[in-house]
Structure formats: C-alpha cells, structure tokens
Amino acid sequence: RRAATGAAVAADAVSHAYGPGRPVLHDVSLTLRPGEHVALVGTSGAGKSTLARIVAGVQQPTAGTVTAPAGAGEPSVVLVTQEVHVFTGSLAEDLRLARPDATDAELRGALSTV
C-alpha cells in the first residue's frame, strides 16, 4: 500500500534480541518507498518475521529506530504473513471471529466472494 503522505518508511540501525543471548537482527537499515512491495526471504530463524513486525509497528526494536509518515487513517505498512492459523471451532464460528454479529447469509456471501 502507499504511504498516506507519499513519504517513505525507514528503519535505521534496527537490532532486536529476544532476551540475553538471543539476538536475531543486527544493525539493519532499509527504506520502503510509497507503492513498493517487499518480500523478505531467508532461512528459518534469520529474523524475517521479526523485521517485518518491527517495520509494520507491531513490535518494537531493542535498538535503532523506525520512522513512518503520519497517516490519514491508513497504515503506512501492511504485513502479510505466511503463518498458518489453526482454528478449533466450526467454520461459521471461525468466520465470526472477525464479525461476531454476521448472519449465516453474510457468511455465505463472504465465502462466495473469496
């Protein structure tokens, strides 16, 4: 998605550790320009998901900064993960996690759309 003000989102010297002795990112800097799509690839445990969460503002770095333009209600960065979520309820119950008051007809309509 495009940054709301046309400005870039920047990570500067970002590092992160999940506790003492568990560093996953070391002094990473990058700039995401408006309209740019970025895919992070690498081996398991390389810090891809951590960096994505930090740039999206979901998680804070232990060092460094992330700057994003002030938006008009629209996020500067959208994070799409490949994580698999396992739900335990029926399909209707799982769909209603997003909209608890949805009718059966609305659920069928949503399923037809996707």
Summary of the structure (lengths in Angstrom):
residues: 114
radius of gyration: 17.9
end to end distance: 20.4
largest distance: 52.1
contacts: 248
relative contact order: 0.20
helix: 20%
strand: 21%
